[in-house]
Amino acid sequence: RLPDDGNDGSKRGSTCHDVLELLAKPRHKHLYSAAIHHDTCTEVPVLWRHIKRVAKRYGVGDAENLELIDGFIMVALKNEFHGPVGTIESFSEREFNISVDVDGKRYNARGKIDRTFIVKDELGLIVSVIDWKSSSKVYADDKLNDNEQVKIYLLALKHLHPTIKRFRFRFLFLRFPRKCWQEPPPFTDDQLEGYEYILTDLQERIEGFTLANATDNLAVNDEKNRWLCGKEGVK
């Protein structure tokens, strides 16, 4: 709940997420179909008016930002917006708030998952997740292959769907319509369990954090880094 002014990039992302959450509702399927038919949201009057209202609320209602937002939303709508083949249930902006305290693992985690689909195929059920990204770059290999968000979400999905054993997680980069998908490699149960112990250590550090911890590495207290403070002293 800290104030966060953000920037145009994050505000465009927030606008897209709000609009896509609305379009995912079954009663708005006709707006989705109309946007797909016209290949733009601008030709669907009621939808475009809503997009402009949301964008204005976030401070990105100018023509340049609106053009980008329209393109971002269309990339999301064209790429498994209602799920892959075999989808039997879907969730939009699904919240999780998990608390674990078992077998030496103790941590808390909460967040929202953009799109979650329960899919039935020849092997049974699989949970398929799409996370929309409006960032200006796709992930480099190191960021993709050991992604913190993916591990947190997979742990949450295991709690939300304890009877399902298969999970698929993909990023959809809305700025890149021709190469929009990135899929991290799957994590094994052992890797996820190891990450739970990292979260446990982090939980203990957070709970034990004091004012002394907050100031123990300030540059002003360190001969080697004191020059960082400049002429005015502590910044």
Secondary structure as UniProt FT lines:
FT   HELIX           8..23
FT   HELIX           26..28
FT   HELIX           29..38
FT   TURN            42..43
FT   HELIX           45..58
FT   HELIX           63..78
FT   TURN            79..82
FT   TURN            85..86
FT   STRAND          87..102
FT   TURN            103..104
FT   STRAND          105..121
FT   TURN            122..123
FT   STRAND          124..133
FT   HELIX           141..145
FT   HELIX           148..160
FT   TURN            162..163
FT   STRAND          167..173
FT   TURN            174..175
FT   STRAND          181..182
FT   HELIX           189..207
FT   HELIX           211..215
FT   TURN            216..217
FT   HELIX           219..221
FT   TURN            223..225
FT   HELIX           226..229
FT   TURN            231..232
//
